[in-house]
Amino acid sequence: MIQDMNQTLKYGRVLFYSFLLTITLLVLHTGINAQTTKIEGFVVDDLTNDPLPFTNIYFLNTTIGTISDTLGKFSIKSRQHDDTLVFSQLGYNTLKVFVEHGKKYQLIIRLTESSALLNEVTIKPSENPAHPILRQIIKNKDRNNPDQFSKYSCRTYTNLAVSFANVQPETLDNNLLKQLKKVLPESAESADLLSVPVFYSEKVNDNFVDNVDNEVVVEQIALRQNGIGLLESLDVKGYTNAMSAEVNFYNNYVELFQKRFVSPISSSGLQFYRYYLEDSITTDKGMEYRIRYLPKRKKDPAFTGEFTVVKDLWALTSVTAILPSSANVNFLNTFTVAFDFVRVNDSTFFFLENNFSASFNYSKLKAAKSEMVLDVSKTTTYSDVLLGDNAMRPSKADSLQSNKHIVETDSLIDSYRFLAKNQASVNTINTIDSINNIRWIKLLNKNTSMLFTGYYNFGKFDLGPYLELIRWNSVEGLRLSFSGRTSEQLSKRFFVGGKLGYGFGDERWKYGGSFAWKFKTDKRSVIGLEYTKDLLLLGALGRIFLIKGAGAATGEDSFIASFFKRWQNDRRSMLYSFKAHIEREIRDGTQVMLAYNYFDMRQSLNVPFVHDDKSVDAIYSNSITMVWRLSWNEKVMDKYFRRYYFGTHYPIVSLVSTVGRYTVAGNSDFYMKLHLLVNHNFNIGATWFRYILETGTLLGKVPFPLLEWQRGNETYGYSRYRFNLLNNSTVASDSYFSVMAEYHTNGILMSRIPLIRALNIRTVFSGKYLYGFVSEKHQQVLDFPWDMRIPGNHYLELGFGFENIMRILHIEAVWRPVPTYFEGLPNFGILARLQFAL
């Protein structure tokens, strides 16, 4: 679910050739198997000969189905080799009819009455009998939704397993893979196939939810986990993705794989689903109705499956949902989710167990049955459920460092595994240990870690960031760097880093050093020091770190960006800087950073400093900056000293204030900067929308390098966080407002177009607006070396494009209507970016 870890263009070509091959095979398959089985007729009562409307009719073990009309008439056909047609109607015995493939039939189907009756549900004349039940479910959703409780607490046992399945033994026969084959268990499905476990986790949590005060407390009391490479220590706080327990079918939409799907009991369910009342039965829960549902249209964000509901309360007692292969989710082969509910009092049903299982195929559009796939399965069971004022806040667990506690942890997990009827074994963890000890697996782990963290590990030393080791620009020419830091193997509490670079164009050395210390606290707490002598491209990064968090932000000078420049920017100055900072997480979602910054910036040929017609050698500045970052229910992961953010549906707010004092040509003065950023990603139905709002002001007059520089893009690649038709170091402001917005349709529009919908292409719309103003008073400190104003103070970019091309490519046309003319800048561009997403 991390988007920017893309494969190479070579991999893209492989996908493209696989796509062409698959389409060719499909066309040949269609031509060879063009025979169609077609059945028409009427469904009637066996005794009275009265027509039976809304009878469920479907081919067994398929999603091909229909219902009879008000006269009992039906028509159904299939190109597949389906041989059993099923007729079911509430109050009648189910009938199965054998048919021969490729033939046409005219039938009169007679159904006999059964003893199961549909009581106390009002059915309108000529109405599908499933619809009044659905109306009752929707009417009572708020009462039955587990989220409606003011408070609740429970204990959960969760098992998560990830493995490569259907591995052909002969693929492991070469010398490199023989060691791997020796330690692998046989696949449960076939003795001829192998399964390679890559991650296994069992945990027991105590959970407390307060919906009034918006408080969620999760206390981990037992954990057993292992994984290959980075997965070994995977721990994402607050992570609620497709494999999470927070999927709630009582909501109108269910979020899976960063997409929204319509719940089968959504208020708008009739627009997306066909419903079939399958059965009614009396159980220990009461009278239950079983309803099957299918999407009305291919490519709609909808499931196929069934649910059961108990009469009177109209509460779900179980639900099974399967994402069809047409669901427009990349690489997904199969996905199934199943929920069971249990009665916890006379009027309430709560979660008992949920199961998720998915398989992914990363090589072809559709996996063959015996092809290797990535299998993911997760099971969560609930116990000790307490509602309302009876809910109990969990007490803090003892330290997992205690040997006694580890023994108790294993015993506790074993007991819950038995209760959950989980057949998984500690052997899986031992297998992963054996895999991790294979030499070439260790090498593979290092390469994977490098892609994720930016560093390549050499024992107690990490080399990197690798994208900055080799680069090129018009001032330095070819630049080679050697940089790195101490690794986790030396210490998890501190690191010492450094860099040394040389530009063959300017023939100058650049260097720097850094140190950071992480305190032993429950919440993240870090102090750091950094010194740098390097060339600065004005406005290259801006405040992009507020959007990306602690993610890599290499700007326009990374190794990859060097090959895709549309314009070479030479507005660079030598910067000597020192920074000391402390970062503290006050509570979940609230972080504060306090930093002291000193810099000495020297003028250059392309960035001259002039005051009163006299050249000025340098600018000196001392400042203190405070950054507040506020979020709610955000998914985060700490890896060494980096924090990775995986998003939230709530706005993320960053507040930045800076107070500083500069010295230019012997004159000193104070200044203050204020900056607000709001980053919000949310769903609109089955589509999603994102905006980034920034505004700020500067108090006082400052030398122009201290103005707010707007982020530009000088490459042919599309940037989500920059103005794509604006160059860096072009526009500066002291008062500004900007908004960057994207609307992603998730294939809703393209799925309506025949032939094209098979490509799974998705449309995207974007708009970026900037208002910026800069006062002439700043020229009293230093002359502006070029015009830094936006013509008319307003700037607007509009974009329309397609993403998910070959599942990895985003192409967008960008146009700038305002200003119509901006000297030296393009007015239109077609840009692309690699984008790995589900």
N, C-alpha and C positions, 0 to 999 in steps of 0.2 A: 503494500500500500504506500510505498515511498516512491514519488513520481519521477524524481530526477536521476535515478540510478539506471540510465539507459544502456541498451546494448549498442554495439557499433553499427555503422551503416551496412557492413557486410551482413550482419544478422538481419537487418531490414530487408536486404535483397533476398535472403533465404526465405523469409516470411512471404515476400512477394511471389517468388517462384512456387512456394507451397500453395499459395492462394490460387495461382493460375492452374496448377496441377489438379487441385481439388475441384475447381469449377469445371475443368475438362472432364474429370471422372464423373461428376454429377450429371453433366449433359449426356455422356455416354450411358450412364445408368438409367437416366430417364428414357432415352430412346429405346434401350433394350427391354425395359420393363414397363412399357406403355399400357399394358393391359389393366383394365379397371374393373373392380367388382362393384356392382351397383344394385342396391336393393330398394324397392319402393313397395308401398302397401298401406294397410290400415291396422290400427291396434284397437281391439274391441273387447268388451266384457264377454267371457265365455258363456254366461247364462243368459244375459239380456240382449246381447249383440249391440249394446250401446257403445258409441265411440269413446275411447279413453284419451282425452287430451293430455298433453304435457307428460307423456311417458318418456322416461329416460332411455335412450337408445345409443349404444356405443359398441365399438369393437373391443373385445377383451384385451386388457393389458396395453391399451393405446390411449391417446388423447383425442382420437377421432370419435366424435359423437354428435347427436342432435336430439331434438324432442319432437314428439308428434304435435300437430296443430290442433285447433279447436274441434276439428272433425275426426281426429285420430289419425290423420294422414301423415306419412313420413317419407323421407327420401334420404339415403345415405350412400356414400361411395368411398372407395379406397383403392389406391394404387399399390398398397403394400400387400404382402401375403398374409392377410388376417383371415382367420377361418371361423371365428366364433363371434356371433352378434348377440349382445345382451339387451334384454328388455326388462326394465324395472319400473314399478309404479307403487307408491305407498298404498297399502291395503291389499296388494296383490302379490302373488308369488312370482319371484324373478324367473324369467325364462331365458334359456340359452339356445341359440339356433346355429347349427353348423352350415357354413356356406363355402362354396368352392371358388377359389380365386379366378378372376377373369370372366365370371359369368354374371348375367343379369337375372334378377328375381322380381316377381310380383307376388307379394305375400299378404295374407290376412292372419294377423297374430292374435290369438285368443289367450287372455290372461285370466287365471282363476283367483278368486278372492282368498285373502289370508285373514288371520285373526287380528293383525296389527292395525289399529285405527288411529287416525289423526284427530285427537280430541282438543277442543277449546282453542282452535286456531281458525279464525275467520278467513275463508277462501272466497274471493270474489268470482263471479262467473267467468269462465275462460281464463283463469289466472293460474300461473305456475305455482304449485303448492309450496315450493321452497321460498317464494317471495314473502308471504305473510310471516313466516318464521324469521326471515332476515329482517323484516321491519321490527319485529319484537326484540331481536338482538340489538339492533341499532338504537331502539328506544331505551334500552336498559344498559347501554354501554358505560355510561358515566358511573352507574351504581356498581357495575361488576369489574371495572378497570382496577387492577391492583394499585395503580398510581393514585387512586382517589383517596386512599387512606391517609389521614393526617400524619401518622407515624406507623412504621412497622419495623420489625427486626427478625432476622433469621440466620441460620447457619447454612453455609453452602460448601459442598464438595465439588471441585471442578477438575476434570481430567482433559488435557489437551495433547493431542498427538499429531505429529507431522511426519510424513514419510514419502519417499519415492516408491511407487508400487508398479507392478507389472514389469519388473526389470528382467529382461531375457538373460538367462545364465550365460549364453554364448557371448554376450557383449562384455562379460567380465573375464573372458578367457585369456586376454593378453597379459603380458608380464606385469604391466602397471596395475591392473585391476585384480589380479589374483588374490592379493592380500585382503582386499575388500570382500571378495566372494566368500572367503573362509569364515568371516565373522558374522555373516548375514543370516537371519532366520528365513525359513521358507514362507512364501506368501500364503495367507490363509485361504485364498481363493483357488490356488492351483499350485501343486507341487513342482510344476515346471517353471514357475515364475518366482522371482525374489522380491523382497521388500527391503528398502534401505531407510531405517529410521533416522531422522535428522533433528527432531526435537520431541521431548516428552516432559510433561509437567503434571503434577498433582498438587492441589492446594486445598486447604480448609480455611475458610474465612468466616468471621462473625461480622454481620452487616447491620447497619442501623440507618434508616432513612426518615428524615423529618421534612415532609413536603410543605409544612407551614413556614419554617425558617430556612428552607432550601439548604438543608444540611445532609451530607452523606458521609458516614463513617464506615470504613472497611478496615478491620483489624485482621491481619494474617496471623493465624495461629499454628499453621503447619504448612510446610512446603517441601516437595521433592521434585527436582528438576535437573535436566541435562539436555545439552544440544551440541550440535557440531559448530565449532568456531564461535562467531559472535552470538549465536543463539543460546550458548551455554548460560550467559548471564542476562538474557533478555528479561527486562522488567519494565513494562510500560505502565505508568501510573495513570489511572482513569481511562484506560483504553477501552472503547466501546465500539468495536467494529463488527464485521459480519459474523464473527465467532463469539459474540458477547451475549450475556444474559439479558441485556437491556432491550432486546427486540420485543416489541409489545404489539400484538395483533389487534388490541382494542383501539390503538391509534389508527387514524385514517391512512397513514403511510408507515411502511416498515423500511428502515434504512439498512442496506446491505451493500458492501463493497463500494462505499462512498456514493451510492445511488439510492433513489427512493422508489419503492414499489408499492402499489396500491394494496392495502390489506383486503382480504376476502370479506371482511365485515365492515369495510369502509362505508361511510355515508354515501359515497358515490360508487359503490361496488357494482350496481346494476349497469353503469356505463361501461364497465371493463370486463365483467364476468357473465358467464352463463351458469346458472345454478340448477342442480338436479337433486331432488329429495330422494335419497337412496333407501332409507329404512327408519323404523322406529322400534325401540326396544326398552324394556324396563330393566334397570340395573339397580345396584345399591345406591346410586346417586339420584335415582328417580327415572321418569320417562325421558329418554334421550332420543333426539333426532339426528340422523347422519346425513350430511349434505355434501355432495361433490361439486366442485367448481372448476371451470376452465376459462382461459382468456377468450374474449370475443375476437380479438385480432392478434395476429402474429406481431411481434416486436413491441406490443404494449408492455408497459412496466407492471406485469401481473404474474401471479403464480398459477400453478395447477395443483390440485390436492383435494382434501376433504376436512371437514370439522364436525364435531359433535357438540350438541347444545342441550342442556337440561331444561325441560319445560317448567313453567312458572317463574323461575329465576331468570331464564333465558341467558344463562352464563355458559361460556365455553367450558367443556370438560376435556377436550383435546383438539388439537389442530395439527395437520400435516401440510406443509407447503413445499412445493418443488418448483425451482426455477427452470422453465423450459429452455431448450437449447437456443431458442429464438429470442432470449431475453436481452440481447445486446450487451452482454458482459464479456469483456475480453478474456480469452484463455480459459474460460470456465467450461468444464466438461459436464459436470453434474453438481447440483446443490440441492440438499434437502434439509429442512428444519422441522422438528416435531416437538410439540409442547403437550404436557399432561398437567391437568389441574386437579386439586384435591379440595374437598370441603373442609374448611377449618372451623366453621360454625353453621348455624341453621340457614344463614342467608349469604354466606361468603365462600367463594372458591379462590384458591391461591395457587401459585406455582408449586408443582410437585417435582417435575423434571423437564429439562429441555435438552434436545440433541441437535447438533449441527454436524453435517458432513458435506464435504466438497472435494472435488478433484479438478485439478488444473492441468492443461496441456499447453506448453509454451513453444511448441514447434509447429503445430498444424492447426488449421481452423477447427477441425473436429477429430478427436482421438478415436482410433480403432480400439476395439475391446481389449486387445492384447498389447496396446502401446503403453509406454511408460508415462505415468501421470504423477502429479504431486497431490497426495491425499492429505486432507486436513479434517480432523474430527474433534468434536468437543462435546462433553456431557456435563451438565450441572444438575445436582440434586439438592433439594431444599428440605430443611428440617427445623424444628424448634421455632416455628413461626408464631410471632406475637404481634397483635394489631392494636392500634390506638394507644391509649395511655399505658397499656401493658408492655409496649415495646421497650426493650432494654438496650441501653448504650453499651457496646462491648468494652471490657477492660483491656488495658494495654497488655499485649503478650510479652512474655519474658524474652530475653535476648536469645536469638538463635545460635549464638556462639557457645552456649552452654552444652556440654556433651550430654548431660542428663536430659536437656530439652530435646536434643536431636533424637535420642532414643524414644522419648515420648512422642515426638513428631512422627517417626516411622510407624509406631504402634497406632496412632490416631489415624493416619492416612490409610493404613491397612484395614482398619475397621470400617472406615467409610467406603473404601473400595469394595469391600464385601457387601455392604448394604446397597451400594449402587449397582451391584452385579457386574462390575467392571472386570473383565478377564485379563486386562493388561497386567504385565508383570514387571518386577524390578529388572528382569532380564533385558528389557528394552533399554534401560539406562546403562546397563553393563555393555550392551552392544554398541551404544553411542560412544562410551569410553574407549572401546577397542578401535572404533573407526577413527576417533580423534588421535590415536597414537600411531596411525599409519603415516609414514613420512610424507607422501605426496598429498595426503589430506591436510597435513599441517601447512604445506605450501599453499594449497588452495585456500585454506582459511586466512592466511596472510593476505592473499590477493583480494579476497572478498572484503576483509577488514579495511584494506586500503581504499576500495571503492566507496565504502560507507563513511570512513573517518577522514580520508584524505592523506593518511600516513601509512607507510610500509614499515612493518616491524622487523628489527634486527635484534631480537633479544631484549636488552634493557634500553635500546635506543629506537626511536621512531623517526624515519626519514620522511620529510614532507613539509608543507602540503605539496603533493606531487605535481599539481597543475601549475605551480609557480616555479618549478625547478628550471624550466626552459621556456623562454618567451621572447617576444620581439616587439619593438615599437620604434617610431621614427626618431626619437631622441637617443635612446640607448643602443639602437640596432639590436643585434643578437645579445641577449642577456642570459648568462648561466648563473645559477644559484645553488648553494648547498645549505639546506636548512633542516632542522629537526628538533627533537625534544627527548627527554628521558621518558621511558614508557612505564606502563603499569607494573611491569615485572620488576622494576627498581623500587617503585613506591606508588601506592594509590592515593597518597596524601599530598604529594607535591610533584611538580615537574620543573625542570630547567630547560629552556629552549634557546635557540640562537639561529641566526642566518648570516650568510655571506654571499654577496652577489657581485658580478662584474659585467658592465656593459661595454661591448667592443666598439660601440659607436661613440659614446661620450668618454670612454676610457677612464671610468671612475668606479671606485669600489663603493658598495653599499653594505651595511651591516646592521645588526640589531641583536638584542638579547631579551629574554623574558623569564619570569619566575612566577609561580602560583602555588598557593597552599589551600587545601580543602580541610575544613575543620570537621571533627567528629560530632556532628549534630544531626538531629532528626531531619531538619530542613536544610536545604542547600545553603552553604555559607563558604565563600571563597574570597581570598585576598590575592592581589597580583601586582607585579611591577613589570614595566616594559620600557625599553629604550630602543629607538630606531633612527637610523640615518638612511634616507631613501628618497627617491623622486616621488612627488605627489602630483597626480593629475587632478586638477580642480574639479570637484563635483562628481568624480568617478563613482564613489560609493554613496555619498550623501547620507541619508538616514535609512538606507536599505536594511541595515542590521536590525532596525526595529520591526521590520516586516518578516525577515527571515529568522529572527531570533539569533541563536548562536550558530546558525548554519554558516556554511562557507559563503563568502561574498568576495570573490576575486576580481570583480569589476571587469574592465575591458582588457586587462593585460594577462589573462590566463593563457596557458599554452594553446587551448582549443580556440579561444576567441581571436588569437593572433592570425589564424588562417582565414577568418571570415570578416575582415575589416572592409567597410565601404569607404572609410575616411581615416587618415592617420592624424591623430591629435598630438600636437607638439607643445601644448600649453602645460608644461611641467616645471616644477621648481623643487630644489633640494630642501628637504625638511629634516631638522633635528628635533626629535620629540621625546618626552619622558611622560609616562603615565603611571599613576598609582591608583588602584581602585579596590573597593570592597563590595561584594555582592551578597545579598542576604534574602532568602525566601522567608517571609514573615509567616505566611500561611499558604495553603494550597491556592494557587492562582494569584498571589500577591508577592511581587518581587521588587526589590529596590536596589539600585546601584549608586554608589557615591564615588566620584572619581576626581582626582586632581590631574590637570594636564598642563604641561609646559611645552612650548614649541618655539623654534627659531627657524623661520622660513627665509631662504635666500632668493633674491631676484635671479632671473635667468634671461636669456636672449629673447625668448618668446613670452615671458611674463615679467615685464620690466616694472620696477617700483620707482615712481617719480613723485616728488613733493616739491612744490614751488619751483618747478622746472629744474630740479636737482635730482640726480640719481640717489636712491636709497638702497643700501646694501641688504638690509634684513628687516624683518618684522619679528618682534618678541611678544609673547603672550603667556599669561598665567590665568588659569580658569578653574572653577569648581563646577562640576555638572552632577545633577541628580536625575536619575531615570526611574520612574515608577512604571511597572508593567502589571496590569490588572486583567485577569481573565476568570472565567467560570467554567468548571467541568471540562477543563482542557486536558488533552492526552499528552503526556510528556515522558521522556526517557532520559536518564543520565548515563552517559558512557564516558568514563574517565572524567575529564574536566569539561566536556561538552554536554550541553543540554539540547535535546532534540524535541521539537514541537510537532505534534501530529494533528493539531487543529481542534476546534470546537464550533458548535453552532451559535454560540453567543459572541457578541462583540469583544474584541481584544483591544484594550485601551492602553496607550503609552503616553506618559506625560514627561516632558524633558524641560528642565530649567537649567540655564547656565549663567553664571556671573563671572566676569573676567576683567582683566586689565591688560592693555597692550601698550607697547612702546614703539614709536616710529619716528625716526629722525630726531631723537631726543625728547619727543613729546609723548606724554602718557595720558590715558583716559580710561574710564570704566565703560563697560557695556553689559547688557543683559539680553539673553535669548529665551524665548518661550516657544515650545513646539507641542502640538497635540496630534496624535495619530490614532485612528480607529480602523481596525481591520476586521471585517465581518464576512463570513461565508455562511449562507443559509439556503434552504430549499424552498422552491416555489412549486408545489405539487411534485411531479417527478423530475423537474428540472432544478438547476441550482444557479444562484447569483452570488457574486462577490464584489464588494467595493472596498477601497482603501481611501480613506479621507485624511487629508493632512492640512493643517493650518498653523500659522505661527507669525511671530513678529519679533523685531529686533529693536531694542531701546538704546539710544545713543548713536554716535557716528563711529564707524569702524573702517579700517583698511579693507579693500574689496575682497581679499581672500577670506575674510571672516563673515561675509554675507552668506545667505542661504543659497546654495547652488542647486539647481534643479537637475535631476538625474536624466541623462540622455543615453542613447544607444547608437554606437557607431559601427555596428556589425549588421550582417544580413540575417542574423537570427532574431526571432521575435522574443521580446522581453515582456513579462507580465508586470514588472514593477518599475518600468522606465517609460519615458516618452520616446517612442520608436523612431520618430522623424526629427528628433532634436539631438544635437551633439552635446557631449559633456563640455563643461567650462564655457558654455555659450550664454546662458541666462542666469542671472543672480537677482535676488530680491531681498528686501528687508521686511515686507509684509506680503503674505501669500496665502492662497487657498487652492487646493487641488483635490480632485477625486478621480480615481481609476476604477472602472466598473467592467465586469465581464458577466455575460449571461450564456450559460451552457445548456443546450436543449436535451442533452443525453440521448440524442437520436430520435426524439419524438417527431420531429418534422420529416426527417429523411426516411423514417420507417413507414411513412404513408405512401411513398413513391415505389411502385413495382420495379423490380430488377435492381434498383439502386439500394433498396433496403437490405439486400443480402450482403452488401459491402460493410455494413455497420458503421458508416460514416456519420459523424455528428456535427451539427452546425454550432457556431459560436459567434456571438456579437460582443463588441467591446466599444467603450468610449472613455477618453481621457481628457480631462479639462484642467486648465491651470489659469489662475489669475495671479499675476505677480507685479509688484510695484517696487521700484528702487528710487530712493531720494538722491538728489544731486549733492546733498550735504556731505555724503561720504567722500566726495572728491576733494574735500578740504583736508582729508588725511592722506590719501594717495589718489593720483589721477587714474581714471579707468583706462586701461590699455586698449579696450575695444568697447563697442556699444553693447551693454549687458541687458538692455531692456527688451521686453517682448513688444513688437509693434502693436499698439492698441491695448497693451496689457492683458489681452485675452489669447489663450492658446487652446485649440481643440483638435483631437484626433478621433476618428471614427474607424472601426474595423469590422470586417465580416470575413469569416473563414470557415474552414473545415478541420476537424480534429479526428483522431482515431483512424487516419489513413494508414492502411496496412498495420493498424493497431499501435503504431509508434510515432506517427508524424502529424504535426499541427502546421497548417499553412493558412496564413491570414493576409488579406489585402487591407492596407491601412492608408487612409486619406486624411489630409489636414485641410479642412475648409476655412479655418481661422488660425492665424492670419493667412490670407491668400498668397502673400509673398513674404518670404523670410530669407534674406540673402544668405546664400551658401548652403541652404538646407533643402532636401527633397520635399516635394509636395505629395508624393504617392510612393508606396513601396509594397512589394509582395515579400513577406518574411516567413521563415519557417523555424521550427524548433522540434527537437526530439522530445517526445512526451510519453513516458511509459505509464499507463494507467489501466485499470480494470474497466 
